[in-house]
Amino acid sequence: MSNISVLKDTIEDIDLVCLMSVNPGFGGQSFIENTYEKVRELKKLISEKGASTKIEIDGGVTNKNAKKLVEAGADVLVAGSYVFGSENPTETIKNLVKTTQ
């Protein structure tokens, strides 16, 4: 049983699921590659149940994985360290948005 399956009986009542794509604790950690599969699995459950639940990804989001996360089914991306650690956060956000389209 995956950890996504615990949501099968309640997904219709949930507005947003936040999937941590790093080990919780501090910013700047490396992205966990298995996140793509979790997003696909969660998106499938949401679709099967006819739910309107949004999927948020928090941790390790960069221009290198944002498009793949959106393609897997993510609706919201949190890119704190990537944005605020850059020299120009505004430009970084613009470029990140472009990579997902």
BAGU-676103 format. One record per residue: x negated, z negated, y of N, C-alpha, C, O in turn; residue in one letter. Coordinates in pm, 1 decimal. Each point is the difference from the previous one (the first is absolute). Example, Ala and Ser with C-alpha at 12.3 -4.5 7.8 and 13.67 -1.06 7.14 Angstrom:
% residues 2
SITE       n.px       n.pz       n.py      ca.px      ca.pz      ca.py       c.px       c.pz       c.py       o.px       o.pz       o.py   guke
SITE    -1319.0     -780.0     -569.0       89.0        0.0      119.0      -90.0        0.0      120.0     -103.6      -66.5       -1.9      a
SITE      138.6      138.5      106.9      -82.0       -6.0      119.0       77.0      -73.0      109.0      -50.9      -16.9      110.8      s
% end
This chain:
% residues 101
SITE       n.px       n.pz       n.py      ca.px      ca.pz      ca.py       c.px       c.pz       c.py       o.px       o.pz       o.py   guke
SITE      -84.9        0.0     -117.8       84.9        0.0      117.8      -89.6        0.0      124.4      -86.7      -86.0       15.6      m
SITE      109.2      182.7       71.0      -77.8        4.1      124.1       61.7      -94.5      102.5      113.9      -44.2      -15.2      s
SITE     -189.5       14.4      118.3       53.1      -88.4      103.2      109.0       67.8       82.6       76.2      -69.5       67.2      n
SITE      -65.8      200.8      -69.5      107.5       71.5       69.3      133.5      -22.8      -71.6      104.8       -6.1       64.4      i
SITE     -108.7       -6.2     -195.4      123.5      -13.1      -77.0       78.0     -127.7       32.2      119.6       -6.1      -28.3      s
SITE     -182.6      -94.8       85.8       72.3     -122.1       35.3      102.2       25.5      111.3       86.9      -83.6       25.0      v
SITE      -97.4      199.0       41.5       92.1       33.6      109.0      122.0       77.7      -46.5       89.6       27.2       80.0      l
SITE      -84.2        9.1     -207.2      105.2       91.4      -46.5      141.7      -51.9       21.4       91.2       80.0       20.8      k
SITE      -70.3     -209.8      -25.1      135.0      -53.5       15.6       37.2      -30.6      144.8      115.7      -31.1       28.4      d
SITE     -211.2       39.3       62.7       27.1      -37.5      138.4      -38.9      105.7      102.8       22.2      -20.3      119.4      t
SITE      -78.9      131.1     -161.9      -54.8       97.9       94.4      104.5       50.0      100.0      -34.5       31.5      113.9      i
SITE      161.3      -23.7     -154.6      104.7       46.9       90.4       24.3      -96.4      116.9       56.3       39.0      102.3      e
SITE      -98.7     -164.0     -118.1       20.6     -102.1      103.1     -122.5      -21.2       89.3        2.5      -83.1       90.7      d
SITE     -108.5      157.9     -116.5     -126.9      -19.6       70.5      -19.2      111.8      102.1       13.1      117.7      -33.5      i
SITE      -44.0     -154.2      157.4      -22.9       99.3      105.4     -139.8       60.8       -6.5      -16.6      119.9       22.1      d
SITE      -84.4     -202.6      -52.6     -137.8       46.2        2.0      -83.1      -76.5     -102.0       11.2     -122.0      -12.1      l
SITE      -94.9      195.4      -61.4      -95.0      -61.7      -92.3     -139.1       27.4       54.1      -36.2      115.0       24.9      v
SITE      -41.8     -220.9       -6.6     -138.4       13.3       45.8      -91.8       -9.3     -122.0       -7.1     -103.5      -66.3      c
SITE      -62.7      213.3       38.2      -98.7        0.3     -107.2     -136.9      -22.9       62.1      -42.4       75.1       87.8      l
SITE      -25.7     -177.4     -132.8     -135.4      -25.8       46.0      -93.9       94.0      -75.3        0.8        5.4     -123.0      m
SITE      -80.8       67.5      198.3      -92.6       96.1      -60.2     -144.3      -49.3        7.7      -94.9       76.0      -19.6      s
SITE       81.3     -204.4       48.4     -127.0      -73.6       -6.8       35.2     -138.5      -54.2      117.5      -35.4       -9.2      v
SITE     -217.9      -41.3      -26.0       26.0     -138.9      -37.7       23.3      -78.8      127.6      -85.6       -0.2       88.4      n
SITE      200.9      -67.4      -76.6       32.9      -71.8      123.4     -108.1     -102.8       36.8      -59.5      -63.5      -87.1      p
SITE       35.9       48.8      217.3      -93.2     -102.1       44.2      -68.0       30.7      130.7       -1.8      -83.7       90.2      g
SITE      -54.7      203.4      -78.1      -68.6       33.1      124.6       -5.4      151.2       16.8       10.4       74.6      -97.4      f
SITE      -26.8      -30.0      221.7       -1.1      141.7       30.6     -127.7       69.2      -41.3     -101.6      -64.2      -26.3      g
SITE      108.0      197.4       20.8     -116.9       81.3      -25.7      -35.2       18.6     -145.9     -109.0       48.2      -31.1      g
SITE      198.7      -85.4      -59.9      -28.9       14.3     -142.3       20.3      144.0      -46.3       64.1       80.4       67.6      q
SITE     -120.3      -49.8     -184.2       14.0      132.7      -59.0      137.7       18.9      -61.1       58.1      -92.6      -56.8      s
SITE       -7.8      212.8       69.4      129.6       40.5      -51.8       -0.5       -3.4     -153.2      -96.3       43.9      -63.0      f
SITE      203.6      -95.8        3.7       16.3       -3.7     -145.4       67.5      130.4      -43.3      114.8       25.8       36.1      i
SITE     -185.7       55.4     -113.0       46.0      134.3      -37.4      130.5        0.7      -79.8       75.2       97.2        7.6      e
SITE      -46.8     -201.8      -82.9      123.3       -7.1      -79.1      125.6       -4.2       87.1      111.2       12.8      -51.2      n
SITE     -128.0      -30.5      180.3      113.8       -8.2       92.1       85.2      126.2       -5.4      122.5       -8.5        7.7      t
SITE     -184.5      124.9      -20.7       77.2      125.4       -4.8      103.0       -3.3     -113.2      115.1       39.7       18.3      y
SITE     -157.4      -87.1     -134.3       89.9       -5.9     -115.6      111.8     -100.7       25.1      114.7       25.6      -36.5      e
SITE     -145.8     -138.2       97.3      103.7      -99.0       32.0      102.3       57.8       97.0      120.0      -23.4      -14.9      k
SITE     -166.7       98.6      114.0       91.4       61.3       96.7       91.6       98.9      -71.4      121.1       -1.1       21.8      v
SITE     -177.6       86.0     -106.5       81.9       97.3      -74.0      103.2      -69.8      -87.7      115.7       41.7       -5.6      r
SITE     -157.2     -147.0      -62.0       90.3      -75.7      -87.1      112.7      -64.7       80.9      116.3        4.4      -40.3      e
SITE     -151.1      -64.0      153.5      100.4      -63.1       85.3       95.2      104.5       58.1      121.0      -22.1        4.1      l
SITE     -174.4      134.8       40.4       83.5      106.9       56.2       98.6       50.4     -105.0      115.8       27.5       31.5      k
SITE     -160.8      -15.6     -155.0       87.1       43.5     -109.8      113.5      -99.6      -20.4      115.4       39.8      -15.8      k
SITE     -147.2     -168.4       16.0      102.5     -104.1      -16.1      101.4        7.0      114.6      120.7       -6.8      -23.2      l
SITE     -169.3       20.3      145.4       88.5        8.3      116.2       93.7      118.7      -13.2      119.7      -11.5       26.3      i
SITE     -173.4      124.4      -66.8       79.5      122.2      -17.0      102.8      -15.6     -111.3      116.6       35.6       17.3      s
SITE     -158.8      -88.1     -130.1       90.7      -18.7     -114.1      116.9      -91.2       34.3      111.6       21.3      -47.4      e
SITE     -136.3     -121.7      128.8      104.0      -96.9       36.0       79.5       42.9      123.4       97.2      -65.8       37.1      k
SITE     -138.2      175.3       26.0       68.9       45.9      119.8      -16.6      -95.2      117.6       86.8       -8.5       86.8      g
SITE     -197.4      -62.1      -84.8      -26.6      -98.1      105.5      -60.0       68.1      122.7      -48.0      113.2       -7.4      a
SITE       51.5     -183.2      119.2      -59.1       53.1      123.7     -126.1      -79.2       39.4      -44.2        5.0      114.8      s
SITE      -10.9      -75.8     -209.1     -117.0      -84.4       21.2     -118.8       82.6       49.0      -27.2      107.8      -52.8      t
SITE      -42.8     -158.1      153.0     -121.8       61.8       51.5     -120.7      -63.1      -69.7        4.1     -115.8      -41.4      k
SITE     -111.8      194.4       29.2     -124.2      -47.7      -60.8     -107.8       -7.2      107.5      -29.5       99.1       66.8      i
SITE      -28.9     -217.7      -51.0     -108.3      -22.0       95.3     -128.9      -26.3      -77.3       -0.5      -74.3      -98.1      e
SITE     -107.9      135.5      143.0     -131.7      -21.7      -60.0      -85.5      -73.8      100.5      -11.9       42.1      115.1      i
SITE      -47.9     -152.1     -158.1      -80.2      -82.7       89.9     -137.4      -24.5      -60.9      -13.3      -66.1     -103.0      d
SITE      -89.4      121.2      169.4     -136.8      -27.4      -40.3      -77.6      123.1      -40.3       42.9       76.1      -86.8      g
SITE     -157.0      -56.7      149.6      -90.3      107.5      -38.3       47.4      139.7       34.1      -56.2       97.8      -49.2      g
SITE      159.1      -86.2      132.9       53.5      131.9       36.3      -93.8       65.7      100.2      -36.1      -59.7      101.4      v
SITE       -3.0      184.3     -131.2      -87.6       78.3       87.7       46.5      145.5       -1.0       97.8       35.1      -66.0      t
SITE     -169.0       47.8      139.8       31.5      143.1       -0.8      -31.4       63.7     -134.8       43.3      112.3      -25.9      n
SITE     -116.0     -179.9      -59.0      -34.7       53.4     -131.6      108.7      -21.2     -105.3        1.2       69.1     -101.9      k
SITE       90.2     -163.9      125.3      103.6      -25.3     -100.5      142.7        3.5       54.4       95.2       -6.6      -77.7      n
SITE      -78.8       16.6      208.0      133.7       -6.3       59.7       91.7      111.7      -50.6      114.5      -26.3      -36.9      a
SITE     -162.6      148.1       35.0       83.4      112.9      -44.0       42.9      -17.9     -145.6      116.1       22.7      -34.1      k
SITE     -208.8      -62.8      -50.3       31.1      -19.5     -141.7      103.7     -113.1      -19.1       84.9        7.5      -88.7      k
SITE      -93.2     -110.8      172.4       97.8     -109.2       -7.4      139.2       48.6       39.5       98.7      -32.3      -66.1      l
SITE      -91.2      109.1      172.7      129.1       55.0       43.6       54.5       94.1     -106.6      119.3       -3.4      -30.2      v
SITE     -204.3       86.8      -26.7       43.5       91.4     -106.0       49.6      -75.7     -123.2       88.9       47.8      -70.5      e
SITE     -145.8     -165.1       44.5       42.7      -81.9     -113.2      135.2      -67.4       25.8       69.0      -40.4      -93.6      a
SITE      -31.4       28.6      224.5      129.5      -58.5       32.0       -0.8     -110.6      103.2      105.3      -56.7       29.1      g
SITE     -219.8       24.3       26.9       -6.8     -106.4      100.6       69.2       43.4      129.1       -9.1      115.7       41.1      a
SITE       77.9     -209.9       21.5       70.9       24.8      125.7      -72.6      -58.3      121.0        7.8       55.4      109.7      d
SITE      -78.4     -166.7     -129.0      -66.3      -71.6      108.6     -143.2      -29.9      -45.3      -21.6      -47.7     -111.5      v
SITE      -76.1       75.9      198.8     -139.8      -28.0      -30.4      -55.5      -98.8      102.4       18.9       17.2      120.4      l
SITE      -87.1     -120.2     -168.8      -65.0      -97.2       86.8     -150.2       26.5       -6.7      -60.5       -7.9     -107.0      v
SITE        0.7       39.6      222.2     -141.4       38.0        4.8      -73.6      -82.9      104.8      -62.6       55.7       90.2      a
SITE       69.4     -185.2     -100.9      -55.7      -89.1      101.1     -148.8       14.7       23.9      -40.6       36.9      110.2      g
SITE      -41.2      -64.4     -208.8     -145.4        5.7       17.8      -47.6      140.1       32.7      -91.3       17.9       80.6      s
SITE      152.9       81.6     -142.8      -38.3      138.9       24.5       24.0       37.2      146.3      -82.8       66.5       62.2      y
SITE      196.3     -109.7       -8.1       34.1       32.7      139.2      -78.9      -86.1       97.3      -66.7       52.6       89.1      v
SITE       73.4     -183.6     -105.0      -58.6      -89.8       99.0     -151.4      -13.9      -12.9      -65.6      -54.5       88.7      f
SITE       10.7      103.9     -199.3     -144.2        1.8      -15.7      -63.2      128.3       51.4     -122.4       13.6        0.5      g
SITE      205.2       80.1       42.6      -50.9      127.5       49.7      -36.6      -11.0      148.0       41.4      -93.3       68.8      s
SITE     -119.2      189.5      -21.6      -39.3        0.6      141.0      116.3       34.5       91.8        5.1      -44.9      114.5      e
SITE       88.6      125.1     -165.3      114.1       42.2       80.7      128.2      -13.5      -83.4       43.1       96.8      -62.6      n
SITE       18.1     -215.8       61.0      118.6      -22.7      -82.4      113.5       98.8       25.1       66.5       42.1      -94.6      p
SITE      -43.4       -5.0      218.4      109.0       93.4       30.6      -24.1      134.9      -66.7       91.1       56.9      -60.2      t
SITE     -211.3       -6.7       70.5      -34.9      128.4      -62.4        3.8      -10.7     -152.3       42.2       93.4      -68.2      e
SITE      -86.0     -205.9       15.9        2.3      -22.7     -144.6      142.6        4.0      -52.5       25.5       58.8     -105.1      t
SITE       67.3     -120.3      176.4      141.4        3.0      -39.9       52.1      142.5        1.6       66.2       42.3      -94.7      i
SITE      -94.8       32.7      200.6       44.9      139.9        8.9      -52.4       81.5     -117.8       74.4       76.5      -61.3      k
SITE     -202.3      -93.2       30.1      -59.6       74.4     -111.6       59.2      -42.9     -134.8       19.0       82.5      -89.4      n
SITE        9.5     -210.4       76.4       59.6      -49.0     -123.9      138.6       60.4      -20.3       34.2       41.5     -110.7      l
SITE       44.5      -36.5      216.1      132.9       59.5       -7.7      -11.2      148.0      -39.4       76.2       47.7      -84.1      v
SITE     -170.4       24.1      144.5      -19.5      141.9      -32.6      -32.9       21.0     -146.2       46.0       97.3      -59.7      k
SITE     -124.9     -186.5       -0.1      -39.1       17.0     -139.6      118.0      -16.5      -95.5       -4.3       49.6     -112.6      t
SITE      109.0     -118.4      156.3      114.5      -22.6      -88.9      106.2      107.1        9.3       96.5       -1.7      -76.3      t
SITE     -112.6       95.1      168.8      103.1      102.8       20.3      -35.3      129.0      -69.6       75.9       96.6        7.0      q
% end
